[in-house]
């Protein structure tokens, strides 16, 4: 077996036969986190070390969704399983803020009346798991609370505020480099510029080798952490393109089980207002919590009606992006998943980058929220931004094992914030089942164990 090693930037010499016990496909947040945690687990158990792990990526570290992520770290999920999973991930972020370029400024979920009951439930369940947050109810109290943070707060139609005192945001590429440094220190190998093309399987169906454009890599276990490209590995293993879903209460949809495409795509809408990030500070001159607003108030600008609602945005000052950065609701790509062109990805895509409709909505929404942003719509950065995410039938992750030894991390675009999923996958690879992963098994669809849905306009909330 030929071995190679990567440098601190994730480059590596390429070899066609870099065999490994563990092959991880994808060098984003999940692939790097899994490699780091698995190497540590192997060493601690005396069962090997990082040299038994090989990451392959067709481009390099952070070349996909992780590298363009807004970087928000939050836990305002209506779904109990998602809250527990995110609390675990926040623990990992907090374990090395400097190494992960993590800013623990907190997170504000600011909502309209239709969401108040949902958000109250989130707060109660956060309290139950010891996740520190404050909940404010009522329009007058909510406005006063926000004025205590920003003296120019002016959003209307707000009847609750959930202030998560943990969470915040991280700088995407800096955090990925920090993860790679930890994995490389354990001896993990990384091959870049290597395209995954298929799998070799034995008579039982288990994968014995990962096939690349530079040769086959013999392996014992495979981790698929390819983000928006997950549909490719799924199809290569002949897994179902259509998923059968049973109603959560055991009843049948329209008198029969409901078949839906396993994968669909949504286009993400994010951008940056070209102002000094210090423009957005709190009343004490400090960096504020990440702001997320959902409201059903009509949104206008100087040209007229922008949105009748409900609508939502999120934003934060970010020196990495060089301005006030954030996004709005994604939109579903109206074509079968198999026909969606994932490549070229992100800002290089000719089809899935934000445009004038997003710029108008986001700048109008910023001005709706805070007076300091009025008249600044012309300051939007116009360089290409955005990307697409691959979503499961219920818009929540699938973490499961197929073909005996292929472990899928299909995050349904919740990915970047979930740095802790790699730790769970590593323990399962060591033969230790993880309860936090159980609600995300693929069998939940056929068994009717679906996650509850909220009144948020965002598909991932």
N, C-alpha and C positions, 0 to 999 in steps of 0.2 A: 504494500500500500504506500502510495506517495502522499506525503504530508506537505502542507504549505501553511503559511501564517500571514495574517493581514497586519498592516501598520495602523497607526492611530486614526487615519482617515478612512479606513475600511477598504483599502486597495489590497489586492492579493495576486500572487502568481497563479496562473490557471493550469490545472492538470485534469486530464480526462478521467483519471481513475483515483480520485481522492476519496476512497472508501471510508465509511464512518458508521459507528453503531447508531448514531442519531443524525438524521439529515433534516434541517429546517429550511423550508422554502419561503424566502421573504426576509428582508432585512429592515423591517419597520419596527414599530413599537412592540408588537407581540413576538416577532421572531427573535429580536435582540433580548427582550426580557426573559423569554423561555430559555434561551441559551445561557444567559448569566445565572439564572436560578438553578437550572439543571446541572450546570458545571459545579456549582457550589454543593448541591445535594449529592452528586456522585463522589466528590472529594470527601465530604463529611462522612459518607457511608462506607468509604473505602472500596467503592465499586468502579472507580475510574476517575476521570477528570475532564477538563474542557477539551482535551485533545481528541476525545471520543465524539465530539460534536462538530458538525460542519454546517455552516449557513451558506446557502447559495442565493444569489439575486441576479436578475438579468441586467440590472443597472448598477445599483449601489445603495448604500445606507440612505434611508429616507427618500427614495426616488418615487414613492407612491403617496398614498393618502397621509401617512404620518408626517411626511416632509412638508406638506402644505397646510397642516392642521392649524386651526385658530389657537389651540392649546388650552382651552378652558377645562378646568377640573371642577366638577360639581357632583352633588348627590341629590338633587331635587327630582327624584324619580317617584312616580306614583306606584310603581311596582315593587313590592317588598323584596323580591329576589334581586332586583337591580340595585336597590339601596344597600343591601348587605354586600353585594359584590363591589360597589363603589366605595363603601367604607373601607373595605380591605385594600382597594387600590390607593386610596388616599393615604393609608398607612405607609404604603411603599413610597409614594411621592415624598412624604414627610421624613422618610428614613435618611434622605440625603438631598436636601433642597439645593445645595450648591452644585452637587454633581449632576443633578437633573435640571438645573436652571429653573427651579420651581419657585413661584412667588405666592406664598400663602396669604393672599389678601382677602379671601372669603368670596361669597357669591350671593347675589340678591335675586330672588325670584319674585317679581312684582306683577300682580295679576288682577284681572277683572272678576266680576261677581260670579260668572259661570264656573270659574276655576277655584273659588274660595274653599269649598268643601273638600275638593281634591287636595289642595295645598295644606289645609288643616290636617288632613290625614297623613300627609307626608311628614309634617312636623311631629305629630304624635308618634309615628313609627321611628323617626330619627331619635326622639327622646328614648324610645324603648331599647335602641341599640347603642345608646350613649354617644350619639353624633350631635355635637353642640350646634344649636340653632335657636333663633328667636323668631316668634311668629306674632305679627301685628294684624289685627282685624279691624275693618271699618274704614270708610273712605277718609274721614277726618283724621283718624289716628295714623293711617297709612301715609297720608300726605305729610303729617307732622314728622313722622319717623324719617321719611326721605328728605325733608327739609333740614333735619338734623345732620344729614350726611352731605347734601348738596343744597346750598341756599338758593340756587336758581331752579330747583325742581319744579316742574309745572305740568306733569302728565295728568290727564283726566281719566275718569272711568276706572280708577284703581281702588280696590276694596281689600286687598291683603298684601302683605310683604312677608316673605320668608327669607330671613337673613342667616345663611349658613356661615358660621364663623371659621370653619375649615374650608379647604378647597381654594381655588384661585385660578392661576394659569401657569403654564410653563412655556418656554421658548422651544419650539419644535425641534429644529436641527441640533441645537445645543444639548437638549435632553437625550436625543438619539446618540450623539457622540459620547455622552456620559455613560449611557447603557453599554455601548460598544467597548468603551474603555474597561468597564467592569468585566465584560465577557472575555475580552482579549487577555486581561490579567489572569484569568482562569485557564488560558490556553485554548480557548475556542478558536476555530478556524473559519475564515470567511472567504468565499470565492465570488467575485463580482464579474459581471459580463457573461454570466453563464445562464443560458435559457433552458428552463425546464420544458421537456417535450413529452414525457410520458412516464409510465411505470412498468417494471417487470414484476410479474406475480407468479407465485407457485400454484400448485394444484388446488390448495385450499382457498386461494384468493388473496393471501397476504402478500404485501409488497416486499420484494427481495432487493430491488434496486430502483433508484431514481434515474431516469434517462434524461440526459441533457444534450445540448448541441455539441458538446465536447466529450461525450462518452457517458457510460453508465457508472453510477455511484452505488456500490453495494451497501446495504444498510439493514439495520434491525428494526428501527422505528423511524417514522416520518412525521413531521409537524408541518401542516399547511397553514401559513400565516401570510397570505397574499392579498388581503384586503379586497379592493374592487375586482381583482382578477380571480377570486375564489371559484367562480363558475367554471373556469377552465379545468382546475384540478378535480372538481366535482364531476364534470363530464368525463374526464379521463378515467375515472374509477367506475363509470357507468352507474352513478347514483341518480336518483329520480329527478327529472326535469320538472315534474309536476308533483306537488305535495298534497296529500289528502288530509283535510282538517275536519275534526269533530268539534261540535260546539262545547264550550267549557262545562256546561251543566249536564252534558250527556245527551241533550236533544240533538236533532239533526238539522243542518241548515236546509231550509226549503224542503224538508222531508227526505233529504239524502245527504250523504257525506259530500263535502264541498272540495273540489279540486282547484288548486290555484298554482300558478307558476312558482317554482321554488325560489327563483331569484328575479328581482326587479331592480331597476336603477333610479336613483333620484339625483338631480343636479344640485350641488351645494352653492349657496349664494353668500359670498363673503368679500369684504373689501376694506379699504383703509382711507380715512379722512386725513389728508396731508396737512396736519397741524403738529405743533410741538406736543409730544405725549404729555408734557407737563400741563397742557391746557386742561386736562381732565384730572383734577385732584379733588379731595374732599375738603370740607370746611376747615380742616386743620392743616391743609397743604400736603397731605399724605396721598400715596397711591390708593385709590378706592377699591372696594370690592368689584368684581365683575358684575355688570348690570344686565339683567334679562327682564324684558318687559313684554307681557302679553295683555292685550286689551281688545275690546270690541268697539272702541270709539272710532268714528270715521276719521280718516287721516287726510289732511289737505296740505297743499303747498301753494306758492304764489300762482301756480297754473291751474289750480282747481283740485278736484277730488283725486286722491291717490289710491286709497283703499277704503272700502266700506267696512272692513273688518269681518271676523277677528284677524288680527295680525300680531306678529311678534318679532322682536329684534334682540340682539345681545351685543354688548360692546365693552371695551376696556382700553386704557392707555397702554401702548406696547412699544417699547423702545426698539425691540427686534424688528417689528414691522415699520417703525418710524412714523407713528401717528396714532390716531384713535382707530382701533381695528375691531371688526366684529362681523355680524352677518344677520340674515333674515331667514324666513322659512324656505326650505328647499322646494323644488317642484319635481313632480314625478315625470320621468322620461317616458313618453307615450309610444313605446314600441317593445316588442318581446325582448327579454334580457339577452337572448342569444344573438340578437341583431344590433346590440349596442356596442359601439366601438369604444373600448376602454382606452386604447392607445390611439394617438399620443395622449398622455395623461396630463390633467391639471392645466396650468397656464398654456401648455403647448397645444391643447385641443382646439380644433377649429369650430367645434360645436357647443362645448359645455363650459363656457366662461361667462362671467356676469356681464351685463350690459346696462343700457340706460334705464330700463325699468327698475332694476335693482338700485342703481345709484339714486334715482329719484325717491323711491320708497325709503331707503335707509337714511338718507339725509333729512327727509321730511320727518321721519320717526325720531331721529336724534334731536331735532328742533322741538318736536312735540314733547320730548322728555325734559330737556334742559335748555334754558334761554341762551346759554353761551354758544349753542350751535346754530342759532338762527342766522340766516343769511350766509351760511358757509357751504352750501351745496356745490358751489363751483370748485371747492377744494378737494373733491374726490380724486384719488389717484385712478388714472384710467388704464394702467397696465393690466394685462390679462390676469385674472384671478378666478379661483373656484376649482371645482373638481366634481367627480361623481362618486357616489357610494353604492355598494351592492347591498340590497336589503332582502331579508328573509320574509316569509309570508306574514309574520306578525310584527315585523320591524325590530325584533329583538334577537340577540345573538344565538348562534348554534355553536356550542362547544361539545364535541362528541368524537367518538372513535369509529372509524369505518374500515372495512377490509382487514380487520384484526389489528392492524398496527399503524393506521394513518389517523393522526389526531388533527381535526379541523378546528381552527380558531376563526370562525366566521362571525365577525363582530357586528354586522349589520350597521356599520358606520358609527358605532359607539366607541370605536377603537382607541384613539389616542389616550383618552383619559384613563383607560383600563389597563394601566401598566402592571397591575397585580395579577392579571390573568395568566401571564407567563409563569408565575410562582405556583399557581394551581395546576397548570399543565405539567410542570416539572415534577410535582409530587405524585401526580397520577402516573407519569412515566416511571416513577420509582415504586409503583405498586401501591400507592396510598390514595384511595378514592377520596374526592373532595366534595363535601356537601354543597358548597357554594356553586358548584358546576351543575348539580343535578337538575335545577329548574330550566337549564338551557340545553338539555338533550333533545335530539331531533324527534324522538318518539313522542314528545309532548303534543305534536300536532295531531297525530292519529288518535291519541288517548284523550284529547280534549283538555289538556293541562296548560291552557294558554294564559299569558300574562294579562292582567286587567288593563283596560285602556282608560286614559284620562281625557279631560276636556281641553288639553293643550292643542294649539294648532300645529305643533311640531310632531312629526311621525315617530320620533324616538323618545318622546316623553310620556 
